[in-house]
Amino acid sequence: MLNILGKRYLFFAFSLLLIVPGLVIIAINGLPLSIDFRGGSIVEIEMIKDKAPTSDQIILLYNDMGITDSQIQISQTQTGVIFVIRSSTLDQDKYSQVISNLKKEFDPNLVERRFDTVSPAISQSVTNRAAMAVGIATLAVTLYITFAFRGIPHAFRYGICAILGLVHDILIVISLGAIGCKFFGWQMDSLYLTALLTVIGFSTQDSIVVFDRIRENSPVLRNIPFEKMVNHSIVQSLQRSINTQLMTVDYLLLALALFGGITLREMSVVLIVGLLSGTYSSIFIAAPILVVWENKEWKTWFRKNKPSQA
């Protein structure tokens, strides 16, 4: 039998390696929030490849108009180049001036695909409601698991461990967003929030599946150590969790990331990584934390080994 729990601290260390770089980037540069959360305007245009400018040229054009915080994402189609330009709030006159200057300087046949503006008040409301949704979901999951597992000892631990696995997945997704912002020009927008909330749901589902198998095995395998019983339960649910994840979700999301266009690509990548993290955390994070809690292993983390007596 696979001894998954015997390597639990290696899995904890691996997760830290994935999470810490993104948190360092956030500590240095802050959260890469889009206009959905901080207010501003987004302009999406398409130009012919031969006449398309560089991102630096567009930023310079914005700077000449007194707009110094523009950020640009670029993707290519078979016939043209799509620019997604985010900046502080543009009124209709400013937007018309931007389009006019782009047509004059680069491509007279420029195609206007989208122009959206979000006020700071609306963005603040979105942020507050998102935080409220995550908080309510966390509380509901804890109460549900505690109630559903009330027939076994320390039922509340299962709810807390599921939430810790959930926090792990949230940190993975946030870290990915920070890294994507740093190297690929991503921003955390409403689609990113949608992906994050979806990850939260899948993460909780996977953890409940693993914990439910532990609950079923608890009375049957009560004569073996808790760690071995949990490891046996994880191995039993391992194939089901991986197959369900790969066959029903990730292949579809991979196709969406490759062929869905620039608007959906970021969300698709976040979902792929987040859902993989949800499966990973339910097996390699949440259940091992349950064993650490049961064994109270933190009491020996900083204790020096005493020399054996002859």
N, C-alpha and C positions, 0 to 999 in steps of 0.2 A: 504493500500500500504506500502511496505517496505520503511522505512526511512533510506536508505543507507547513504546519505550525512549528516544526522544528527550525524553520528558516524565517520566522516571523520578523525578526529584527532586521534581516536583510531587506525584506519587503518594505518595512518602515523607512529604512535608509534610502531605498530607491525612490519612494514617494517624495522624500525631502529633496532629493536631487532634482526632481521635476518641478517642485513647488518653489523652492528658494530663489532660483534665478529670476523668475517672474516677479516675486515679491521685492527683490532688490531693485529691479527696474522701476516698479511702482514707487518704492521709497525714494528713488532719485528723481523720477520724472512725473510722478503722480499718475492717477488713473486716466487712461486715454478715452475720456468720455466724448461721445458725439453730441451733435446739436439736440438729439432727443432728450438729453439729460442736462445740458448746460445752456441751451438756447442757441440760435444761429440759423444760417441758411445753407442749403445744399443745392448745387447746380450740377446737373448731369448733361453732358453734350457729347456729340459724336462728330468726328472730322475724318476726311479722307487721309489715308496713311501718308501720302506724299506731301500733304500740307500741314500735317499735325505738328504742333510745337512740342518742346520738351516741358516737363513739369516746372523746371526753373523759369522758363519763359512766361508761363502762365502766372506763377507766383510773382514775378517781376511786374507783370501787367496789373495784378491786384494791388501790389505795393504802390504803384504809381497813382492808384485811385484812393490811396489812404487806408487800404485794407491789408493789415500786416500779419494776420493770423491764418491765412489760407493753408489748407492741407489738401493734397491731391492723390487720388488713386487712379491708376491707368490699367486698362485691359484692351486687348486687341481682338477684332473680329476678322473675317476674311477680307473685308473691303475697307475697314476703317479702324479708328482708335477711339475708345470711349474714355472720357475724363469725368471723374466724380470729384467735385471741388466743394470742400466744406470751409466755411468761414463764419465770422461774426455776422449778425443780422444784416441782410440787404433789403432795402425797400424796392418797390417796383422800378423806380427811376435808376437806382444803382444797378439792378439786375439788367435793365435794358442797356445801360452803358457798358456793362461787362460783355454782353452778347455783341453789341455793336463793335467794340474794340477787338474782340476775338475774330469777328468776320473781316474787319478791316485789315488786321495784322496778319491773319493766317488763312482762313478758309471762308470765302463768301457763302459757300453752300453748307455751312455748319448746321447740324440738326440739333434742335433743342429737345431733349428727352424728358427732363424733369427740373422743376424748381419748387422747393419746399422751404418754409420758414417756420420755426418753432420759437415761441416766446419763452423767456425765462420762467414765467409763472407756470406755464404748461409743463415745462421740463422738470420743474421742482415737484409738481404733482405726480408726474410719472415716476420720479425717483422715490418719493415717499410711498407710493402704492406698491412699487416693486419690493421695497424693504418690508412693508407690511405683509405682502403675500408670502415672502420667504419665512418671516417670523411665524405667521399663522400655520403654514405648512409644517414647519418644524415642530410646533407644539402639537398639532393634530397627529403627526406620525408618532411622537413619543407616547401620547395618551392611547392611541390605538394599539400599538404594540404591547404596551404595559397591560392593557385590558385583555387582548387576545392571548397573551402568554401568562395569564394570571394563575394557571394551574401548575406552573413550575416555579422552583425557588428563584428569588431575585428577578422577577419578571421585568422590573423597571430597567435593569441593566441592558436588556436587549434593545429597549427603546433608545437609551443613551448611546449605545454602541452604533445603532443604525444612524443616529444623528451625527456621530463622529465620522462615520463613513461618508455621510452626506457633506459634511464640512470639508472633508478631503477632496471630494469631487468638485465642490465649488471653488476651492483653492486651485485645483488643477486647471479649471476653465478660466479663472481670472488670471492665473499665471500665463496660460496660453495666449489670452488676449493682450497681456502686457508685452509678451515676446513678439506677437504679431504686429503690434503697434510700433515696436522699436525697429523691426526689420522689414515689415511689409506694408506699413502705413495703415493698419487696421484701426478701427475705432469701436468703442462699445456703444452700440445703438440699440434700438428697439428689437431688431432681429436677434442681436446678441443676447438680449434679455430673454427673448422667447426661447432661444436655445438653452440658456442657463436653467430656466424653469422646467424645460423638458428633461434635462439631465437630472434635476432634482427628483422628478417623478420616477424615472427609470432606476436611479440609484436606490431609492427606497424600496422599489419593487424587488430588485435583485437581493437586497439584504433580507427582506422578509422571507423570500424563498429559502435562502440558506438557513435562517434562524428557525423557520418552520420545520425543516428537516432535523435540526438539533432538538426541537421540542418533541418531535415524533420518536426520536431515538433515546431521549432521556429516560423514560421508564423501561425501555427494552434493554438498554446497555448501561443500566445504573450501577453495575458491579465493576465497571472498568473506570480508570481515571477520567476526569472531565476532559482533559486535553485530548486524549485518544478518542473519546466519543465525539468531540467537536471535529477533529481531523477526519474521522470516518464520515461524518455528515457532510463535510465540505467535499470530500472526494465523490460521494454519492451524487451531489448536485452539480459537480464541476462540468460534466459533459453537457448537461441540459442548459446551464447558463451560457456556456460558450457557443453552443450550436444555435440557440435562440438568438443570441446577439448577432452572430455573423450572418445567419441565413435570412433573418427577417428585417434587419435594420441597416447594418453597415454597408452592405453591397448597394442598397438603394441610395444611401447618403453619398457613397463614393461616386456613383454615377451623377448625382446632383451636383457634387463639388466639381466634377470634371467638365460637365456639359451644361450646367444651370446658369452660367453667366456670372458676371462680377457681383451682382446684387445679392445672389444667394450663396456664392462660394464661401464667404467668410462664415456664415451661419452653418453651412454644411460641414465645414472642417471642424468648427467648434462642437457640433453635435457628434461627429464621429469620435473625436478625442474624448468628449465628455461621457458618452455612452460606454466606450471602452473602459474609461476610468470607473464608471459605475459598476460594471461587471467585476473589474479588478478589485475595487474597494470592498465589495460584498464578500469576496473570497479571501483576499489577502490583507485586508485592513480591519473591517468591522468584526469579523469572527475572531481573528487573533487578539484584538483588543479585549474582547469578551474573556478570552483565556487569561490574558495578562491581569485583568481585573479579578477573576476568580482565584488565581494563584497569588494575587497581591505581590507581583514581581517587583514593583517599584521599591519594596523594602530592601531588595538586594542589589539595586542598580549601582549604588555608590559604596557598597560594603566591600572591604578588602578581604580576600580569602585568607583565612587563618592557617598558619602552617600546621600540618597534621602532627599529632603527638606520637612519638615512637612507642 
